[in-house]
């Protein structure tokens, strides 16, 4: 499922669980409940720039790591 600009997204469950287990993550972000909005999509690199709900900055993520949020 392709995401588009303006879509609400979340990380794929398997990746979110891996991110939460990462020892370098000192902030202990709960990636399973984190949601954001796609602000930019780059076709050549197949990445999406996400503005997470609890942050002011954006992060680039590969499209395969994202899924639409239906909740």
Phi, psi and omega in degrees: 000122183277136176265150180235165179302133180095348179288144172275132184227166172217167177283150174300139188307315182298318179290321179300318179295320178296319180297323181288336180272349184298126183291338181282347182276091183283338183280345180053059178286135176273091184290342180290331181253354182288133180232156180204179181240137177286123179254343180201142177235130179247111182291316183300322181261356179056048178236159176232140176264126186245136169255108181288150185302324185262015181227159177260337179270171181246160178229143176265132180228146175294146182301326182292345180270357186243151171217154180293144178268119181260356181275000000 
